[in-house]
Amino acid sequence: MIVYNSNLVAVAPDSETVAACFAREDLFTIVLEHFQTGTADYVDLISLRRHSSNTSMYTSRTAIHM
């Protein structure tokens, strides 16, 4: 699943259920966002885009700067 520019954990009416779904082991999720969100806390890969020429991609333990 790819989540772009949305914090589903914060805006969904039943946030606990949404968070539990994102925490599933059989779901691979990528977030493309400008800053760390509640949804990004539960995903496998995060691409934080701070400026147009500066992108950082994070996995659970490493960072890749592009």
PEMO-V997398 format. One record per pair of residues at least 6 apart in sequence whose ideal C-beta (glycine too) atoms are under 8 Angstrom apart, sorted by the first residue. I is the first residue (numbers start at 1). GAP is how many residues later the second one is. Records with the same first field share a line. If there is no record, write none. Layout:
BEGIN
I->GAP  GAP
END
This chain:
BEGIN
1->26  27  28  29
2->27  28  29  30
3->26  27  28  29  30  36  40
4->27  28  29
5->27  28  29
6->33
7->26  30  31  32
8->10  14  31
9->6  9  10  13  28  29  30  32  33
10->27  28  29
12->6
15->23
19->19  23
21->6
22->7  17  20  21
23->19
28->16  17
29->13  14  15  16
30->13  14  15  16  17
31->6  8  9  12  14  15  16
32->15  17
33->7  13  14  15  16
34->14  15  16
35->13
36->10  12
40->6  8
44->15  16
45->12  13  14
46->11  12  13
47->8  9  10  11
48->7  8  9  10
49->6
50->6
54->11
55->10  11
56->7  8  9  10
57->6  7  8  9
58->6
END
